[in-house]
Amino acid sequence: MATGCLSSTNTPDFPGKDSFRGAIHHTGRWPHDGVDFTGKRVGIIGTGSSAIQSIPVIAEQAAHLTVFQRTPNFSVPAHNAPTDPEHERRFKENYPALRAKAKQGRSGQLYSITDTPAFTVSAEEREREYQARWEKGGFVFLGAYTDLQTSKAANDTAADFVRRKIHETVKDPVVAELLCPDSVIGCKRICVDTGYYQTYNRPNVTLVDISKGPIEAITPTGLRARGKEYDLDAIVFATGFDAMTGALARIDIRGVGGLPLTEKWVAGPRTYLGLMTAGFPNLFTITGPGSPSVLTNMLPSIEQHVDWIADCLDHLNQRGVARIEPTVEAEDAWVAHVNEVADRTLFPTCNSWYLGANVPGKPRVFMPYPGFPAYVQKCEEIVADGYRGFILT
Ligand SMILES: Cc1cc2nc3c(=O)[nH]c(=O)nc-3n(C[C@H](O)[C@H](O)[C@H](O)COP(=O)(O)OP(=O)(O)OC[C@H]3O[C@@H](n4cnc5c(N)ncnc54)[C@H](O)[C@@H]3O)c2cc1C
């Protein structure tokens, strides 16, 4: 299964959705020929990464943009710009070395992640470091200190820095406060933007807080939230994905004895290494739940899975083995290990899609495995040990 961790869109089933007379779009299913919002009153539902990147662009076109926010997210500047040709040339000349380096890097990343815990330096030095990373842009921000995802106190220093930036940027202090997450930075996947917070200074953009009263219904002329009607010509669902398991669950996959995968995973996905699941022989999942997947730069982690599976198939072919599946014991131990590692981090402290919390009724289980590249070594050791934990028949 190469069906993707973030390919299955999540569209909340608001009452009255079919009655809306305007256009409805989902950021994950955007028309390839684009959408023209010129002169339109647009509503966007969600403030995750796709919303944060869409909002500044839609606001430039629309007559008015209303943003419906349930939970604010932390965002850092992207600083996108045309690539310097000299940088590009140097980068491309060194591709093999850089790819090899990324595979060894924490989370499969090339960017600089220090080995320094946050409180081993002074507050002034932390401020300088965060500022430098803010100016560089992107995920690199969270690489400032080694304990940002494990220590709440350390995390607070980074989160406070971004909250200050939001207040410095957004002129209306009430709006600024609404945009400030009170959670751990990086607990939900950090967002990367171009002019997101600045967009709230535009006169044609309104932020509506729906944290205490959700969207009640889509109406023929817009939507109703907290008892108030909003007239809209178009609605954008920036409501993300049924992550990691969604694409698999939408296919009627059955294992030994006809057991549906969805039934086996009713309390949350169970895998060995995120690569296979007991009772489903010969079913491989590339970046499946229980593997580093979405916590990494995914290209190295996808490649590692593809190589592992290809090598495994070679191994089976050479030995005339027709069937492989993990033992239940190996799978149970792996699931316990993934949970134990996740519990050592701050990831389980918020309602993120890593936990399935964005999809109503989805079991709350931390799905990715925080531990790349140590994970790669574990996979290799298991192979070297004769595919330990797998049954080959
Ligand atoms: C907006 C967005 C931004 C992202 N940015 C980054 C990033 O910067 N860095 C990064 O590392 N990762 C990023 N990702 C994660 C990204 O999903 C992966 O990096 C990468 O696309 C995964 O590749 P994949 O081949 O595993 O899955 P995908 O690229 O998602 O491909 C899955 C394919 O399977 C198909 N499929 C699914 N179900 C079925 C079915 N039932 N029948 C037939 N076909 C099916 C889909 O149509 C799709 O073609 C981003 C994801 C999103 C949504």
The ligand as an SDF file (V2000), in Angstrom:
LIG
                    3D

 53 58  0  0  0  0  0  0  0  0999 V2000
   -0.3810   19.7840    1.7710 C   0  0  0  0  0  0  0  0  0  0  0  0
    0.6810   18.7920    2.0950 C   0  0  0  0  0  0  0  0  0  0  0  0
    1.9850   19.1980    2.1970 C   0  0  0  0  0  0  0  0  0  0  0  0
    2.9830   18.2770    2.4800 C   0  0  0  0  0  0  0  0  0  0  0  0
    4.2710   18.7190    2.5870 N   0  0  0  0  0  0  0  0  0  0  0  0
    5.2470   17.8450    2.8600 C   0  0  0  0  0  0  0  0  0  0  0  0
    6.6070   18.2600    2.9570 C   0  0  0  0  0  0  0  0  0  0  0  0
    6.9100   19.4320    2.7970 O   0  0  0  0  0  0  0  0  0  0  0  0
    7.5410   17.3450    3.2500 N   0  0  0  0  0  0  0  0  0  0  0  0
    7.2400   16.0380    3.4090 C   0  0  0  0  0  0  0  0  0  0  0  0
    8.1380   15.2550    3.6510 O   0  0  0  0  0  0  0  0  0  0  0  0
    5.9750   15.6220    3.3300 N   0  0  0  0  0  0  0  0  0  0  0  0
    4.9770   16.4730    3.0640 C   0  0  0  0  0  0  0  0  0  0  0  0
    3.6870   16.0520    2.9790 N   0  0  0  0  0  0  0  0  0  0  0  0
    3.4100   14.6740    3.2430 C   0  0  0  0  0  0  0  0  0  0  0  0
    3.2320   13.9680    1.9150 C   0  0  0  0  0  0  0  0  0  0  0  0
    2.0120   13.3130    2.0150 O   0  0  0  0  0  0  0  0  0  0  0  0
    4.3550   13.0010    1.6150 C   0  0  0  0  0  0  0  0  0  0  0  0
    5.6040   13.5620    1.7280 O   0  0  0  0  0  0  0  0  0  0  0  0
    4.2790   12.3600    0.2370 C   0  0  0  0  0  0  0  0  0  0  0  0
    3.3600   12.9250   -0.6290 O   0  0  0  0  0  0  0  0  0  0  0  0
    3.8670   10.9800    0.4850 C   0  0  0  0  0  0  0  0  0  0  0  0
    4.0550   10.2390   -0.6760 O   0  0  0  0  0  0  0  0  0  0  0  0
    3.2740    8.9040   -0.8610 P   0  0  0  0  0  0  0  0  0  0  0  0
    3.6240    8.4170   -2.2160 O   0  0  0  0  0  0  0  0  0  0  0  0
    3.4880    8.0030    0.2990 O   0  0  0  0  0  0  0  0  0  0  0  0
    1.7420    9.3120   -0.7860 O   0  0  0  0  0  0  0  0  0  0  0  0
    0.8950   10.3280   -1.7080 P   0  0  0  0  0  0  0  0  0  0  0  0
    1.7770   11.2890   -2.3980 O   0  0  0  0  0  0  0  0  0  0  0  0
   -0.1970   10.8330   -0.8540 O   0  0  0  0  0  0  0  0  0  0  0  0
    0.3110    9.3420   -2.8090 O   0  0  0  0  0  0  0  0  0  0  0  0
   -0.6890    8.3810   -2.4840 C   0  0  0  0  0  0  0  0  0  0  0  0
   -1.3320    7.9870   -3.7820 C   0  0  0  0  0  0  0  0  0  0  0  0
   -2.2060    6.8880   -3.5650 O   0  0  0  0  0  0  0  0  0  0  0  0
   -3.4170    7.1440   -4.2310 C   0  0  0  0  0  0  0  0  0  0  0  0
   -4.5150    6.3920   -3.5860 N   0  0  0  0  0  0  0  0  0  0  0  0
   -4.9450    6.4910   -2.3100 C   0  0  0  0  0  0  0  0  0  0  0  0
   -5.9760    5.6410   -2.1070 N   0  0  0  0  0  0  0  0  0  0  0  0
   -6.1920    5.0100   -3.2730 C   0  0  0  0  0  0  0  0  0  0  0  0
   -7.1360    4.0160   -3.7110 C   0  0  0  0  0  0  0  0  0  0  0  0
   -8.0610    3.5090   -2.8840 N   0  0  0  0  0  0  0  0  0  0  0  0
   -7.0720    3.5950   -4.9730 N   0  0  0  0  0  0  0  0  0  0  0  0
   -6.1440    4.0900   -5.8310 C   0  0  0  0  0  0  0  0  0  0  0  0
   -5.2400    5.0390   -5.4830 N   0  0  0  0  0  0  0  0  0  0  0  0
   -5.2630    5.4770   -4.2220 C   0  0  0  0  0  0  0  0  0  0  0  0
   -3.5980    8.6470   -4.1400 C   0  0  0  0  0  0  0  0  0  0  0  0
   -4.4940    9.1080   -5.0820 O   0  0  0  0  0  0  0  0  0  0  0  0
   -2.1730    9.1140   -4.3900 C   0  0  0  0  0  0  0  0  0  0  0  0
   -1.8990    9.1890   -5.7410 O   0  0  0  0  0  0  0  0  0  0  0  0
    2.6550   16.9350    2.6830 C   0  0  0  0  0  0  0  0  0  0  0  0
    1.3360   16.5380    2.5610 C   0  0  0  0  0  0  0  0  0  0  0  0
    0.3620   17.4410    2.2760 C   0  0  0  0  0  0  0  0  0  0  0  0
   -1.0460   16.9930    2.1600 C   0  0  0  0  0  0  0  0  0  0  0  0
  1  2  1  0
  2  3  1  0
  2 52  2  0
  3  4  2  0
  4  5  1  0
  4 50  1  0
  5  6  2  0
  6  7  1  0
  6 13  1  0
  7  8  2  0
  7  9  1  0
  9 10  1  0
 10 11  2  0
 10 12  1  0
 12 13  2  0
 13 14  1  0
 14 15  1  0
 14 50  1  0
 15 16  1  0
 16 17  1  0
 16 18  1  0
 18 19  1  0
 18 20  1  0
 20 21  1  0
 20 22  1  0
 22 23  1  0
 23 24  1  0
 24 25  2  0
 24 26  1  0
 24 27  1  0
 27 28  1  0
 28 29  2  0
 28 30  1  0
 28 31  1  0
 31 32  1  0
 32 33  1  0
 33 34  1  0
 33 48  1  0
 34 35  1  0
 35 36  1  0
 35 46  1  0
 36 37  1  0
 36 45  1  0
 37 38  2  0
 38 39  1  0
 39 40  1  0
 39 45  2  0
 40 41  1  0
 40 42  2  0
 42 43  1  0
 43 44  2  0
 44 45  1  0
 46 47  1  0
 46 48  1  0
 48 49  1  0
 50 51  2  0
 51 52  1  0
 52 53  1  0
M  END
$$$$
